[in-house]
Amino acid sequence: MTAQDPLFAPIPGAEHHDIGGAICDIVPAGDARVKRTIYHSGFRWKSEMQEAVHTPLCMHAHIGFLAHGHIKVEFPDGCKREYVAPAVVVLEAGHHGWVIGSESAVLIEVDFKDDTARRFGLPAEHKHD
């Protein structure tokens, strides 16, 4: 994929954020919002995002579609999940993750800010599978 690929292009009218090495475009959608996040090759939550958000783990649930790339996530209990595009991603809060390989990962999500887990019927935090 190139910078010319529409998957990576700026989204007109989106709220744009560069945080912890990730690029996130957010568009309101009723009570929810649609997010497109680009995680660069080599991105690691613990070394880049942890400092930006001031929590030891990502405490946000993620429900979406991995449109490009390869990611791996891990929970404190040792549970690991790996996703290779195209893939549906469902992650409870309380994880860290990283991009595998030389390509960026693009995750498209629907969320309800801090109420995502409850609204989608997920536990507040990960429980071992």
MMTF fields as JSON, N, C-alpha, C and O atoms, coordinates in Angstrom:
{
  "mmtfVersion": "1.0.0",
  "mmtfProducer": "UNKNOWN",
  "numBonds": 515,
  "numAtoms": 516,
  "numGroups": 129,
  "numChains": 1,
  "numModels": 1,
  "chainsPerModel": [1],
  "groupsPerChain": [129],
  "chainIdList": ["A"],
  "bondAtomList": [4, 2, 8, 6, 12, 10, 16, 14, 20, 18, 24, 22, 28, 26, 32, 30, 36, 34, 40, 38, 44, 42, 48, 46, 52, 50, 56, 54, 60, 58, 64, 62, 68, 66, 72, 70, 76, 74, 80, 78, 84, 82, 88, 86, 92, 90, 96, 94, 100, 98, 104, 102, 108, 106, 112, 110, 116, 114, 120, 118, 124, 122, 128, 126, 132, 130, 136, 134, 140, 138, 144, 142, 148, 146, 152, 150, 156, 154, 160, 158, 164, 162, 168, 166, 172, 170, 176, 174, 180, 178, 184, 182, 188, 186, 192, 190, 196, 194, 200, 198, 204, 202, 208, 206, 212, 210, 216, 214, 220, 218, 224, 222, 228, 226, 232, 230, 236, 234, 240, 238, 244, 242, 248, 246, 252, 250, 256, 254, 260, 258, 264, 262, 268, 266, 272, 270, 276, 274, 280, 278, 284, 282, 288, 286, 292, 290, 296, 294, 300, 298, 304, 302, 308, 306, 312, 310, 316, 314, 320, 318, 324, 322, 328, 326, 332, 330, 336, 334, 340, 338, 344, 342, 348, 346, 352, 350, 356, 354, 360, 358, 364, 362, 368, 366, 372, 370, 376, 374, 380, 378, 384, 382, 388, 386, 392, 390, 396, 394, 400, 398, 404, 402, 408, 406, 412, 410, 416, 414, 420, 418, 424, 422, 428, 426, 432, 430, 436, 434, 440, 438, 444, 442, 448, 446, 452, 450, 456, 454, 460, 458, 464, 462, 468, 466, 472, 470, 476, 474, 480, 478, 484, 482, 488, 486, 492, 490, 496, 494, 500, 498, 504, 502, 508, 506, 512, 510],
  "bondOrderList": [1, 1, 1, 1, 1, 1, 1, 1, 1, 1, 1, 1, 1, 1, 1, 1, 1, 1, 1, 1, 1, 1, 1, 1, 1, 1, 1, 1, 1, 1, 1, 1, 1, 1, 1, 1, 1, 1, 1, 1, 1, 1, 1, 1, 1, 1, 1, 1, 1, 1, 1, 1, 1, 1, 1, 1, 1, 1, 1, 1, 1, 1, 1, 1, 1, 1, 1, 1, 1, 1, 1, 1, 1, 1, 1, 1, 1, 1, 1, 1, 1, 1, 1, 1, 1, 1, 1, 1, 1, 1, 1, 1, 1, 1, 1, 1, 1, 1, 1, 1, 1, 1, 1, 1, 1, 1, 1, 1, 1, 1, 1, 1, 1, 1, 1, 1, 1, 1, 1, 1, 1, 1, 1, 1, 1, 1, 1, 1],
  "groupList": [{"groupName": "MET", "atomNameList": ["N", "CA", "C", "O"], "elementList": ["N", "C", "C", "O"], "formalChargeList": [0, 0, 0, 0], "bondAtomList": [1, 0, 2, 1, 3, 2], "bondOrderList": [1, 1, 2], "singleLetterCode": "M", "chemCompType": "L-PEPTIDE LINKING"}, {"groupName": "THR", "atomNameList": ["N", "CA", "C", "O"], "elementList": ["N", "C", "C", "O"], "formalChargeList": [0, 0, 0, 0], "bondAtomList": [1, 0, 2, 1, 3, 2], "bondOrderList": [1, 1, 2], "singleLetterCode": "T", "chemCompType": "L-PEPTIDE LINKING"}, {"groupName": "ALA", "atomNameList": ["N", "CA", "C", "O"], "elementList": ["N", "C", "C", "O"], "formalChargeList": [0, 0, 0, 0], "bondAtomList": [1, 0, 2, 1, 3, 2], "bondOrderList": [1, 1, 2], "singleLetterCode": "A", "chemCompType": "L-PEPTIDE LINKING"}, {"groupName": "GLN", "atomNameList": ["N", "CA", "C", "O"], "elementList": ["N", "C", "C", "O"], "formalChargeList": [0, 0, 0, 0], "bondAtomList": [1, 0, 2, 1, 3, 2], "bondOrderList": [1, 1, 2], "singleLetterCode": "Q", "chemCompType": "L-PEPTIDE LINKING"}, {"groupName": "ASP", "atomNameList": ["N", "CA", "C", "O"], "elementList": ["N", "C", "C", "O"], "formalChargeList": [0, 0, 0, 0], "bondAtomList": [1, 0, 2, 1, 3, 2], "bondOrderList": [1, 1, 2], "singleLetterCode": "D", "chemCompType": "L-PEPTIDE LINKING"}, {"groupName": "PRO", "atomNameList": ["N", "CA", "C", "O"], "elementList": ["N", "C", "C", "O"], "formalChargeList": [0, 0, 0, 0], "bondAtomList": [1, 0, 2, 1, 3, 2], "bondOrderList": [1, 1, 2], "singleLetterCode": "P", "chemCompType": "L-PEPTIDE LINKING"}, {"groupName": "LEU", "atomNameList": ["N", "CA", "C", "O"], "elementList": ["N", "C", "C", "O"], "formalChargeList": [0, 0, 0, 0], "bondAtomList": [1, 0, 2, 1, 3, 2], "bondOrderList": [1, 1, 2], "singleLetterCode": "L", "chemCompType": "L-PEPTIDE LINKING"}, {"groupName": "PHE", "atomNameList": ["N", "CA", "C", "O"], "elementList": ["N", "C", "C", "O"], "formalChargeList": [0, 0, 0, 0], "bondAtomList": [1, 0, 2, 1, 3, 2], "bondOrderList": [1, 1, 2], "singleLetterCode": "F", "chemCompType": "L-PEPTIDE LINKING"}, {"groupName": "ILE", "atomNameList": ["N", "CA", "C", "O"], "elementList": ["N", "C", "C", "O"], "formalChargeList": [0, 0, 0, 0], "bondAtomList": [1, 0, 2, 1, 3, 2], "bondOrderList": [1, 1, 2], "singleLetterCode": "I", "chemCompType": "L-PEPTIDE LINKING"}, {"groupName": "GLY", "atomNameList": ["N", "CA", "C", "O"], "elementList": ["N", "C", "C", "O"], "formalChargeList": [0, 0, 0, 0], "bondAtomList": [1, 0, 2, 1, 3, 2], "bondOrderList": [1, 1, 2], "singleLetterCode": "G", "chemCompType": "PEPTIDE LINKING"}, {"groupName": "GLU", "atomNameList": ["N", "CA", "C", "O"], "elementList": ["N", "C", "C", "O"], "formalChargeList": [0, 0, 0, 0], "bondAtomList": [1, 0, 2, 1, 3, 2], "bondOrderList": [1, 1, 2], "singleLetterCode": "E", "chemCompType": "L-PEPTIDE LINKING"}, {"groupName": "HIS", "atomNameList": ["N", "CA", "C", "O"], "elementList": ["N", "C", "C", "O"], "formalChargeList": [0, 0, 0, 0], "bondAtomList": [1, 0, 2, 1, 3, 2], "bondOrderList": [1, 1, 2], "singleLetterCode": "H", "chemCompType": "L-PEPTIDE LINKING"}, {"groupName": "CYS", "atomNameList": ["N", "CA", "C", "O"], "elementList": ["N", "C", "C", "O"], "formalChargeList": [0, 0, 0, 0], "bondAtomList": [1, 0, 2, 1, 3, 2], "bondOrderList": [1, 1, 2], "singleLetterCode": "C", "chemCompType": "L-PEPTIDE LINKING"}, {"groupName": "VAL", "atomNameList": ["N", "CA", "C", "O"], "elementList": ["N", "C", "C", "O"], "formalChargeList": [0, 0, 0, 0], "bondAtomList": [1, 0, 2, 1, 3, 2], "bondOrderList": [1, 1, 2], "singleLetterCode": "V", "chemCompType": "L-PEPTIDE LINKING"}, {"groupName": "ARG", "atomNameList": ["N", "CA", "C", "O"], "elementList": ["N", "C", "C", "O"], "formalChargeList": [0, 0, 0, 0], "bondAtomList": [1, 0, 2, 1, 3, 2], "bondOrderList": [1, 1, 2], "singleLetterCode": "R", "chemCompType": "L-PEPTIDE LINKING"}, {"groupName": "LYS", "atomNameList": ["N", "CA", "C", "O"], "elementList": ["N", "C", "C", "O"], "formalChargeList": [0, 0, 0, 0], "bondAtomList": [1, 0, 2, 1, 3, 2], "bondOrderList": [1, 1, 2], "singleLetterCode": "K", "chemCompType": "L-PEPTIDE LINKING"}, {"groupName": "TYR", "atomNameList": ["N", "CA", "C", "O"], "elementList": ["N", "C", "C", "O"], "formalChargeList": [0, 0, 0, 0], "bondAtomList": [1, 0, 2, 1, 3, 2], "bondOrderList": [1, 1, 2], "singleLetterCode": "Y", "chemCompType": "L-PEPTIDE LINKING"}, {"groupName": "SER", "atomNameList": ["N", "CA", "C", "O"], "elementList": ["N", "C", "C", "O"], "formalChargeList": [0, 0, 0, 0], "bondAtomList": [1, 0, 2, 1, 3, 2], "bondOrderList": [1, 1, 2], "singleLetterCode": "S", "chemCompType": "L-PEPTIDE LINKING"}, {"groupName": "TRP", "atomNameList": ["N", "CA", "C", "O"], "elementList": ["N", "C", "C", "O"], "formalChargeList": [0, 0, 0, 0], "bondAtomList": [1, 0, 2, 1, 3, 2], "bondOrderList": [1, 1, 2], "singleLetterCode": "W", "chemCompType": "L-PEPTIDE LINKING"}],
  "groupTypeList": [0, 1, 2, 3, 4, 5, 6, 7, 2, 5, 8, 5, 9, 2, 10, 11, 11, 4, 8, 9, 9, 2, 8, 12, 4, 8, 13, 5, 2, 9, 4, 2, 14, 13, 15, 14, 1, 8, 16, 11, 17, 9, 7, 14, 18, 15, 17, 10, 0, 3, 10, 2, 13, 11, 1, 5, 6, 12, 0, 11, 2, 11, 8, 9, 7, 6, 2, 11, 9, 11, 8, 15, 13, 10, 7, 5, 4, 9, 12, 15, 14, 10, 16, 13, 2, 5, 2, 13, 13, 13, 6, 10, 2, 9, 11, 11, 9, 18, 13, 8, 9, 17, 10, 17, 2, 13, 6, 8, 10, 13, 4, 7, 15, 4, 4, 1, 2, 14, 14, 7, 9, 6, 5, 2, 10, 11, 15, 11, 4],
  "groupIdList": [1, 2, 3, 4, 5, 6, 7, 8, 9, 10, 11, 12, 13, 14, 15, 16, 17, 18, 19, 20, 21, 22, 23, 24, 25, 26, 27, 28, 29, 30, 31, 32, 33, 34, 35, 36, 37, 38, 39, 40, 41, 42, 43, 44, 45, 46, 47, 48, 49, 50, 51, 52, 53, 54, 55, 56, 57, 58, 59, 60, 61, 62, 63, 64, 65, 66, 67, 68, 69, 70, 71, 72, 73, 74, 75, 76, 77, 78, 79, 80, 81, 82, 83, 84, 85, 86, 87, 88, 89, 90, 91, 92, 93, 94, 95, 96, 97, 98, 99, 100, 101, 102, 103, 104, 105, 106, 107, 108, 109, 110, 111, 112, 113, 114, 115, 116, 117, 118, 119, 120, 121, 122, 123, 124, 125, 126, 127, 128, 129],
  "secStructList": [7, 7, 6, 6, 1, 6, 6, 6, 1, 7, 7, 6, 6, 7, 3, 3, 3, 3, 3, 6, 6, 3, 3, 3, 3, 3, 3, 3, 3, 6, 6, 3, 3, 3, 3, 3, 3, 3, 3, 7, 6, 6, 7, 5, 0, 0, 0, 0, 0, 2, 2, 2, 2, 6, 1, 1, 1, 5, 7, 1, 7, 3, 3, 3, 3, 3, 3, 3, 1, 3, 3, 3, 3, 3, 7, 6, 6, 1, 7, 3, 3, 3, 3, 3, 1, 1, 3, 3, 3, 3, 3, 7, 1, 1, 5, 3, 3, 3, 3, 7, 1, 1, 1, 7, 3, 3, 3, 3, 3, 3, 3, 7, 4, 4, 4, 2, 2, 2, 2, 6, 6, 7, 7, 1, 1, 7, 7, 7, 7],
  "xCoordList": [0.843, 0.0, 0.89, 1.972, 0.424, 1.182, 0.429, -0.732, 1.094, 0.449, -0.733, -1.621, -0.766, -1.87, -3.092, -4.184, -2.923, -4.029, -5.092, -4.751, -6.366, -7.411, -7.56, -8.077, -7.122, -7.185, -6.346, -6.632, -5.301, -4.387, -4.614, -3.972, -5.515, -5.74, -6.479, -7.235, -6.272, -7.037, -8.54, -8.969, -9.32, -10.768, -11.386, -11.274, -12.031, -12.643, -13.648, -14.497, -13.536, -14.459, -14.161, -14.864, -13.136, -12.803, -12.015, -11.286, -12.172, -11.333, -10.033, -10.063, -8.902, -7.62, -6.746, -6.607, -6.156, -5.265, -4.002, -4.07, -2.862, -1.6, -1.287, -0.983, -1.362, -1.126, -0.281, -0.617, 0.801, 1.662, 2.128, 2.295, 2.34, 2.804, 1.705, 1.991, 0.457, -0.678, -1.402, -1.425, -1.985, -2.766, -4.22, -4.564, -5.074, -6.472, -7.39, -7.274, -8.293, -9.332, -10.668, -10.978, -11.46, -12.712, -13.854, -13.748, -14.96, -16.154, -17.351, -17.585, -18.122, -19.319, -20.323, -20.454, -21.034, -22.061, -23.185, -23.175, -24.153, -25.212, -24.62, -23.862, -24.955, -24.401, -22.995, -22.335, -22.538, -21.23, -20.286, -20.589, -19.154, -18.214, -17.492, -17.348, -17.046, -16.264, -14.838, -14.598, -13.887, -12.478, -11.655, -11.875, -10.719, -9.713, -8.371, -7.966, -7.69, -6.389, -5.317, -5.455, -4.245, -3.096, -1.959, -1.515, -1.5, -0.364, 0.822, 0.762, 1.882, 3.038, 3.756, 3.641, 4.491, 5.329, 6.251, 6.857, 6.357, 7.197, 6.475, 7.056, 5.222, 4.466, 4.34, 4.031, 4.587, 4.388, 3.674, 4.147, 2.531, 1.73, 2.547, 2.535, 3.25, 3.978, 5.075, 5.338, 5.715, 6.807, 6.369, 7.112, 5.181, 4.755, 3.474, 3.425, 2.469, 1.173, 1.077, 0.417, 1.72, 1.641, 1.999, 1.305, 3.05, 3.475, 2.466, 2.269, 1.835, 0.88, -0.43, -1.043, -0.866, -2.166, -2.051, -3.05, -0.842, -0.563, -1.297, -1.727, -1.437, -1.952, -1.005, -0.397, -0.869, 0.067, -0.395, 0.421, -1.717, -2.286, -3.317, -3.758, -3.7, -4.789, -6.092, -6.459, -6.778, -8.0, -9.253, -10.296, -9.13, -10.252, -10.586, -9.685, -11.871, -12.294, -12.257, -12.527, -11.925, -11.865, -12.758, -12.63, -13.661, -14.54, -14.389, -14.742, -13.877, -13.692, -13.169, -13.29, -12.585, -12.115, -10.68, -10.396, -9.784, -8.396, -8.355, -8.444, -8.218, -8.274, -6.922, -6.845, -5.852, -4.51, -3.538, -3.623, -2.619, -1.542, -1.742, -2.603, -0.914, -0.806, -0.513, 0.471, -1.351, -1.147, -1.219, -1.821, -0.591, -0.654, -0.945, -0.416, -1.789, -2.101, -1.881, -1.959, -1.605, -1.374, -2.036, -2.07, -2.56, -3.19, -2.292, -1.467, -2.43, -1.55, -1.569, -0.594, -2.677, -2.745, -2.025, -2.043, -1.389, -0.641, -1.434, -0.861, -2.727, -3.559, -3.083, -2.869, -2.921, -2.461, -3.447, -4.059, -3.585, -4.398, -3.622, -2.901, -3.785, -3.097, -4.118, -4.979, -4.017, -4.945, -4.151, -3.211, -4.542, -3.952, -5.093, -6.092, -4.95, -6.009, -6.275, -5.349, -7.53, -8.725, -9.201, -9.247, -9.553, -9.991, -10.886, -10.682, -11.873, -12.682, -11.916, -11.38, -11.864, -11.114, -12.088, -12.867, -12.036, -12.815, -11.842, -11.34, -11.58, -10.611, -11.215, -11.741, -11.133, -11.539, -10.438, -9.289, -10.81, -9.829, -8.812, -9.077, -7.632, -6.593, -5.609, -5.312, -5.1, -4.19, -3.079, -3.14, -2.088, -1.122, -0.937, -1.211, -0.478, -0.352, 0.757, 1.342, 1.036, 2.087, 1.831, 1.085, 2.471, 2.382, 3.494, 4.639, 3.151, 4.123, 4.401, 3.478, 5.66, 6.023, 6.369, 6.439, 6.582, 7.082, 5.983, 6.284, 4.729, 3.632, 2.852, 2.772, 2.281, 1.411, 0.145, -0.251, -0.475, -1.776, -2.839, -2.628, -3.983, -5.095, -6.3, -6.787, -6.774, -7.921, -9.077, -8.938, -10.216, -11.424, -12.379, -12.72, -12.808, -13.617, -14.908, -15.028, -15.863, -17.029, -16.918, -16.706, -17.061, -16.99, -17.918, -18.484, -18.046, -18.875, -18.037, -18.455, -16.841, -15.888, -15.658, -15.286, -15.87, -15.609, -16.694, -16.563, -17.751, -18.877, -18.901, -19.898, -17.83, -17.805, -18.045, -18.887, -17.334, -17.475, -18.921, -19.487, -19.508, -20.888, -21.863, -22.724, -21.73, -22.669, -22.578, -23.566, -21.402, -21.238, -21.362, -21.188, -21.659, -21.848, -20.566, -20.578, -19.448, -18.165, -17.905, -18.443, -17.094, -16.703, -15.914, -15.307, -15.923, -15.201, -13.709, -13.051, -13.171, -11.769, -11.675, -12.583, -10.565, -10.333, -10.413, -9.871, -11.097, -11.096, -10.519, -10.843, -9.679, -8.989, -9.979, -11.011, -9.617, -10.449, -10.52, -11.176],
  "yCoordList": [-1.177, 0.0, 1.243, 1.253, 2.256, 3.493, 4.612, 4.454, 5.743, 6.917, 7.359, 8.049, 6.977, 7.325, 6.431, 6.749, 5.34, 4.418, 5.127, 5.73, 5.077, 5.776, 5.276, 5.999, 4.071, 3.558, 4.398, 4.462, 5.045, 5.851, 7.359, 8.162, 7.74, 9.158, 9.86, 9.22, 11.166, 11.92, 11.772, 11.713, 11.713, 11.575, 12.964, 13.592, 13.452, 14.789, 14.898, 14.026, 15.97, 16.22, 15.46, 15.634, 14.622, 13.845, 14.685, 15.601, 14.36, 14.91, 14.11, 12.882, 14.784, 14.12, 14.201, 15.265, 13.057, 13.013, 12.235, 11.188, 12.744, 12.006, 11.775, 12.717, 10.516, 10.239, 8.977, 7.92, 9.112, 7.975, 7.221, 6.002, 7.918, 7.252, 6.689, 6.144, 6.808, 6.348, 7.56, 8.63, 7.381, 8.436, 7.999, 6.934, 8.821, 8.441, 9.515, 10.691, 9.109, 9.982, 9.492, 8.303, 10.421, 10.079, 10.882, 12.092, 10.177, 10.817, 10.416, 9.225, 11.399, 11.067, 10.309, 10.563, 9.368, 8.578, 8.292, 7.252, 9.203, 9.04, 9.066, 9.977, 8.072, 7.984, 7.396, 7.387, 6.912, 6.273, 7.154, 8.308, 6.591, 7.246, 6.156, 5.028, 6.499, 5.596, 6.126, 7.311, 5.222, 5.612, 4.803, 3.607, 5.478, 4.798, 5.133, 6.295, 4.104, 4.314, 3.611, 2.447, 4.35, 3.802, 3.65, 4.624, 2.42, 2.112, 1.803, 0.861, 2.571, 2.391, 1.08, 0.5, 0.626, -0.558, -0.344, 0.719, -1.333, -1.222, -0.649, -0.594, -0.219, 0.353, -0.677, -1.844, -0.22, -1.034, -0.163, 0.919, -0.645, 0.134, 0.526, 1.688, -0.426, -0.151, 0.896, 1.647, 0.966, 1.923, 3.249, 4.228, 3.306, 4.548, 5.133, 6.326, 4.334, 4.851, 4.955, 5.858, 4.055, 4.037, 5.391, 5.877, 5.985, 7.288, 8.385, 9.312, 8.282, 9.31, 9.263, 10.303, 8.052, 7.938, 7.711, 7.769, 7.455, 7.349, 6.19, 6.317, 5.065, 3.837, 2.702, 2.754, 1.68, 0.595, -0.289, -0.955, -0.294, -1.075, -0.226, 0.8, -0.647, 0.036, -0.344, -1.519, 0.632, 0.384, 0.713, 1.061, 0.597, 0.834, -0.465, -1.168, -0.788, -1.934, -1.535, -0.384, -2.479, -2.222, -3.224, -4.434, -2.706, -3.525, -2.986, -1.838, -3.791, -3.25, -4.249, -5.464, -3.688, -4.454, -4.053, -2.887, -5.02, -4.773, -4.852, -5.932, -3.69, -3.599, -3.81, -4.131, -3.627, -3.764, -4.088, -3.52, -4.992, -5.253, -6.469, -7.313, -6.526, -7.69, -7.167, -6.456, -7.514, -7.072, -8.259, -9.292, -8.071, -9.059, -8.306, -7.216, -8.88, -8.271, -9.29, -10.498, -8.779, -9.649, -9.035, -7.816, -9.914, -9.514, -9.936, -10.834, -9.309, -9.625, -11.096, -11.588, -11.807, -13.221, -14.131, -15.353, -13.537, -14.309, -14.663, -15.172, -14.409, -14.666, -13.765, -12.568, -14.355, -13.602, -13.813, -14.873, -12.779, -12.868, -12.23, -11.249, -12.803, -12.297, -12.115, -12.969, -11.005, -10.692, -10.314, -9.523, -10.889, -10.562, -10.117, -10.823, -8.953, -8.425, -9.372, -9.965, -9.504, -8.894, -9.702, -10.931, -8.992, -9.681, -8.786, -7.574, -9.393, -8.694, -8.737, -9.779, -7.615, -7.49, -7.185, -6.235, -7.997, -7.753, -7.88, -8.968, -6.762, -6.743, -6.083, -4.972, -6.769, -6.176, -5.238, -5.321, -4.361, -3.454, -4.262, -5.388, -3.654, -4.282, -5.079, -6.227, -4.506, -5.202, -4.261, -3.049, -4.836, -4.055, -4.783, -5.979, -4.076, -4.695, -4.074, -3.059, -4.704, -4.217, -4.664, -5.608, -3.957, -4.274, -5.254, -5.08, -6.269, -7.261, -7.013, -6.782, -7.063, -6.939, -5.525, -4.612, -5.373, -4.112, -3.185, -2.112, -3.573, -2.734, -2.161, -2.768, -0.987, -0.389, -1.219, -1.943, -1.104, -1.735, -0.643, 0.442, -0.935, 0.005, -0.676, -1.693, -0.095, -0.625, 0.359, 1.534, -0.129, 0.685, 0.176, -1.006, 1.099, 0.71, 1.511, 2.609, 0.927, 1.66, 1.632, 0.571, 2.789, 2.794, 3.835, 4.684, 3.732, 4.63, 5.271, 5.355, 5.726, 6.325, 5.391, 4.234, 5.869, 5.048, 4.006, 3.219, 3.984, 3.069, 1.929, 1.214, 1.754, 0.763, -0.648, -1.361, -1.067, -2.441, -2.733, -3.745, -1.871, -2.11, -2.134, -3.01, -1.176, -1.079, -2.289, -2.649, -2.924, -4.111, -5.413, -6.497, -5.312, -6.505, -7.241, -8.453, -6.503, -7.105, -6.88, -5.936, -7.722, -7.448, -6.147, -5.728, -5.516, -4.251, -4.422, -3.507, -5.597, -5.926, -7.384, -8.179, -7.715, -9.072, -10.107, -9.917, -11.193, -12.373, -13.506, -13.622, -14.328, -15.364, -16.248, -16.674, -16.505, -17.352, -18.767, -19.611],
  "zCoordList": [0.0, 0.0, 0.0, 0.588, -0.652, -0.74, -0.052, 0.327, 0.107, 0.696, -0.157, 0.344, -1.437, -2.322, -2.093, -2.564, -1.39, -1.129, -0.292, 0.725, -0.681, 0.077, 1.515, 2.367, 1.789, 3.153, 4.11, 5.306, 3.573, 4.37, 4.201, 4.878, 3.309, 3.001, 4.135, 4.865, 4.294, 5.296, 5.031, 3.878, 6.084, 5.962, 6.089, 7.142, 5.039, 5.097, 6.248, 6.432, 7.009, 8.115, 9.392, 10.387, 9.388, 10.584, 11.577, 11.197, 12.843, 13.905, 13.845, 13.92, 13.713, 13.486, 14.739, 15.343, 15.123, 16.285, 15.934, 15.29, 16.354, 16.349, 17.817, 18.549, 18.249, 19.664, 19.805, 19.271, 20.52, 20.803, 19.579, 19.632, 18.481, 17.276, 16.397, 15.33, 16.817, 16.012, 15.436, 16.044, 14.271, 13.629, 13.654, 13.14, 14.252, 14.437, 13.862, 14.208, 12.993, 12.456, 12.998, 12.926, 13.542, 14.206, 13.6, 13.398, 13.313, 12.77, 13.635, 13.837, 14.156, 14.938, 14.075, 12.878, 14.714, 14.021, 15.014, 15.671, 15.131, 16.126, 17.516, 17.851, 18.337, 19.69, 19.702, 20.741, 18.567, 18.464, 17.66, 17.354, 17.333, 16.434, 15.645, 16.117, 14.458, 13.625, 13.632, 13.398, 13.907, 14.004, 13.006, 12.814, 12.388, 11.566, 12.198, 12.247, 12.678, 13.309, 12.494, 12.119, 12.229, 11.512, 12.519, 13.128, 12.681, 13.555, 12.644, 11.855, 12.741, 11.861, 12.127, 13.207, 11.137, 11.289, 12.488, 12.623, 13.343, 14.535, 15.745, 16.829, 15.593, 16.717, 17.833, 17.591, 19.066, 20.276, 21.299, 21.647, 21.775, 22.704, 23.932, 24.339, 24.518, 25.773, 25.611, 26.549, 24.459, 24.309, 23.701, 23.775, 23.103, 22.47, 23.064, 23.361, 23.237, 23.681, 25.208, 25.722, 25.925, 27.383, 27.985, 28.879, 27.514, 28.032, 27.695, 28.481, 26.541, 26.108, 26.896, 27.139, 27.3, 27.973, 29.49, 30.206, 29.966, 31.408, 32.094, 33.241, 31.392, 32.002, 31.613, 30.544, 32.457, 32.139, 30.978, 30.341, 30.702, 29.608, 28.884, 29.403, 27.694, 26.985, 27.675, 27.716, 28.207, 28.967, 28.151, 28.705, 26.828, 25.93, 25.204, 24.746, 25.094, 24.292, 22.817, 22.472, 21.96, 20.523, 19.797, 19.982, 18.971, 18.138, 16.717, 16.45, 15.823, 14.488, 13.49, 13.647, 12.459, 11.315, 11.005, 10.729, 11.052, 10.653, 9.132, 8.549, 8.503, 7.049, 6.387, 5.201, 7.161, 6.598, 7.709, 8.798, 7.447, 8.389, 9.265, 9.022, 10.291, 11.176, 12.58, 12.787, 13.529, 14.908, 15.865, 15.572, 17.001, 18.077, 19.354, 19.568, 20.215, 21.502, 22.606, 22.384, 23.804, 24.95, 26.174, 26.346, 27.017, 28.271, 29.428, 29.26, 30.602, 31.731, 32.15, 32.719, 31.87, 32.257, 31.267, 31.419, 30.25, 29.269, 28.021, 27.057, 28.015, 26.839, 25.701, 25.892, 24.516, 23.347, 22.204, 22.076, 21.377, 20.169, 19.026, 19.209, 17.862, 16.689, 15.573, 15.364, 14.863, 13.779, 12.535, 12.6, 11.406, 10.116, 9.208, 9.073, 8.588, 7.73, 6.562, 6.008, 6.2, 6.772, 7.981, 7.942, 9.047, 10.262, 11.101, 11.174, 11.727, 12.717, 14.028, 14.407, 14.714, 15.962, 17.098, 17.022, 18.145, 19.358, 20.524, 20.81, 21.193, 22.294, 23.518, 23.445, 24.627, 25.89, 26.375, 25.941, 27.268, 27.878, 28.673, 29.094, 28.87, 29.677, 28.836, 29.167, 27.768, 26.866, 26.409, 26.618, 25.797, 25.03, 23.71, 23.611, 22.712, 21.408, 20.595, 20.974, 19.469, 18.608, 17.171, 16.913, 16.255, 14.833, 14.491, 14.908, 13.739, 13.287, 11.805, 11.024, 11.429, 10.024, 9.615, 10.437, 8.324, 7.79, 7.274, 6.75, 7.411, 6.941, 8.115, 9.183, 7.898, 8.914, 9.065, 8.153, 10.22, 10.459, 10.451, 10.994, 9.832, 9.789, 10.419, 9.925, 11.525, 12.253, 12.146, 12.486, 11.67, 11.567, 12.641, 12.679, 13.524, 14.677, 14.772, 14.229, 15.475, 15.947, 17.457, 18.045, 18.093, 19.553, 20.158, 19.47, 21.455, 22.253, 23.343, 24.498, 22.961, 23.897, 25.08, 24.883, 26.303, 27.493, 27.762, 28.7, 26.97, 27.19, 26.167, 26.071, 25.411, 24.336, 24.849, 24.302, 25.872, 26.369, 26.77, 26.357, 27.554, 28.007, 26.84, 26.764, 25.933, 24.807, 23.88, 23.239, 23.801, 22.968, 23.764, 23.207, 25.06, 25.871, 26.216, 26.43, 26.273, 26.645, 28.128, 28.707, 28.753, 30.135, 30.206, 29.22, 31.366, 31.548, 31.3, 30.805, 31.645, 31.38, 30.959, 31.203, 30.327, 29.839, 30.963, 32.052, 30.665, 31.526, 30.68, 29.498, 31.268, 30.513, 29.735, 30.255, 28.456, 27.584, 28.095, 27.485]
}
